[in-house]
Amino acid sequence: MKATITQTQTSIDQAAIYYVTDRSSGAKFFLVKSDSCKECYHEVRWDSERLAWTCNGEHCKFARGGTTCKHARAASEVMQLRRAAEVRLQAQEERALRNLASGKRLSRDAFTSEFGIYQ
């Protein structure tokens, strides 16, 4: 008889994950509101040695100091989304510069669809 172990990943129920800057040190990190404790926040900081986001929330029952808890995964997903948005914006800027250099002028509809305004 073979035993199987299944592990389900938990998800964040909170609507917001805060990206904050410590005024005294200048360090940037995420604050993730705890789902189980109304007054608790988990600090998720970048660990340069481990090359991963790590949760140091004192109330984290999933993986204190780990990189696989739901708080660390949420911070990682936020950063991936931010990077994807930056790539899209950079591509739009490069297309706009190419259009300017070529003398090509966009119509109003093409401009609004290209740059996502008035949507």
C-alpha positions as CSV (number, residue, x, y, z in Angstrom):
1,M,0.0,0.0,0.0
2,K,1.4,3.3,-1.1
3,A,0.7,6.4,1.0
4,T,0.1,9.7,-0.8
5,I,0.6,13.1,0.8
6,T,-1.4,16.0,-0.6
7,Q,-0.8,19.6,0.2
8,T,-3.2,22.3,-0.7
9,Q,-2.0,25.8,-1.1
10,T,-3.8,28.4,0.9
11,S,-4.7,31.8,-0.5
12,I,-5.0,35.3,0.9
13,D,-8.5,36.4,1.6
14,Q,-7.6,40.0,2.1
15,A,-8.2,42.5,-0.6
16,A,-5.0,44.6,-0.2
17,I,-1.4,43.9,0.2
18,Y,0.6,46.9,1.2
19,Y,4.0,47.8,-0.2
20,V,5.6,50.1,2.4
21,T,8.9,51.9,3.1
22,D,10.4,51.9,6.5
23,R,11.1,55.6,7.2
24,S,14.0,55.0,9.5
25,S,15.9,52.5,7.3
26,G,14.5,53.1,3.9
27,A,13.8,49.3,3.5
28,K,10.9,48.4,1.3
29,F,8.7,45.4,2.1
30,F,5.1,44.1,2.0
31,L,2.6,44.1,4.8
32,V,0.0,41.4,4.5
33,K,-3.0,41.5,6.8
34,S,-3.6,38.3,8.6
35,D,-6.7,36.3,7.8
36,S,-6.8,34.7,11.2
37,C,-5.8,37.6,13.5
38,K,-7.6,41.0,13.1
39,E,-4.8,43.1,14.6
40,C,-1.9,41.2,13.0
41,Y,0.2,41.9,9.9
42,H,2.8,39.7,8.3
43,E,6.0,41.4,7.1
44,V,7.3,39.9,3.8
45,R,10.8,41.1,3.0
46,W,13.2,40.3,0.2
47,D,16.0,38.0,1.3
48,S,19.1,38.6,-0.9
49,E,20.8,35.4,0.4
50,R,17.9,33.2,-0.4
51,L,16.8,35.2,-3.5
52,A,13.2,35.0,-2.3
53,W,10.4,36.8,-0.5
54,T,10.3,35.6,3.1
55,C,7.6,36.0,5.7
56,N,8.6,36.9,9.2
57,G,5.1,37.4,10.5
58,E,5.2,36.3,14.2
59,H,1.7,34.8,13.8
60,C,2.4,32.9,10.6
61,K,1.3,29.3,11.2
62,F,2.2,28.2,7.7
63,A,6.0,28.7,7.4
64,R,7.5,31.3,9.7
65,G,10.6,32.7,8.0
66,G,9.8,30.6,4.9
67,T,9.3,31.4,1.3
68,T,6.3,29.1,0.6
69,C,3.7,30.5,2.9
70,K,0.7,32.3,1.4
71,H,2.0,35.7,2.5
72,A,5.4,35.2,0.7
73,R,3.6,33.8,-2.4
74,A,1.2,36.8,-2.4
75,A,4.2,39.2,-2.4
76,S,5.9,37.3,-5.2
77,E,2.7,37.4,-7.3
78,V,2.4,41.2,-6.8
79,M,5.9,41.7,-7.9
80,Q,5.4,39.5,-11.0
81,L,2.3,41.6,-11.9
82,R,4.2,44.8,-11.4
83,R,7.0,43.6,-13.7
84,A,4.5,42.5,-16.3
85,A,2.9,46.0,-16.2
86,E,6.4,47.6,-16.6
87,V,7.2,45.5,-19.6
88,R,3.9,46.5,-21.2
89,L,4.5,50.2,-20.5
90,Q,8.0,50.0,-21.9
91,A,6.8,48.3,-25.1
92,Q,4.1,51.0,-25.5
93,E,6.7,53.8,-25.1
94,E,9.0,52.1,-27.6
95,R,6.2,51.8,-30.1
96,A,5.4,55.5,-29.6
97,L,9.0,56.5,-30.1
98,R,9.2,54.5,-33.3
99,N,6.0,56.1,-34.5
100,L,7.4,59.6,-33.8
101,A,10.7,58.8,-35.5
102,S,8.9,57.5,-38.6
103,G,6.6,60.5,-38.7
104,K,3.6,58.1,-38.5
105,R,0.7,59.8,-36.7
106,L,-1.9,57.7,-34.9
107,S,-5.6,58.4,-35.2
108,R,-7.5,59.2,-32.0
109,D,-9.0,55.7,-31.8
110,A,-5.6,54.0,-32.4
111,F,-4.0,56.2,-29.8
112,T,-6.6,55.5,-27.1
113,S,-6.5,51.8,-27.8
114,E,-2.7,51.8,-27.9
115,F,-2.2,53.7,-24.6
116,G,-5.3,52.5,-22.8
117,I,-6.8,55.9,-22.0
118,Y,-10.6,56.6,-22.0
119,Q,-11.4,53.0,-21.4
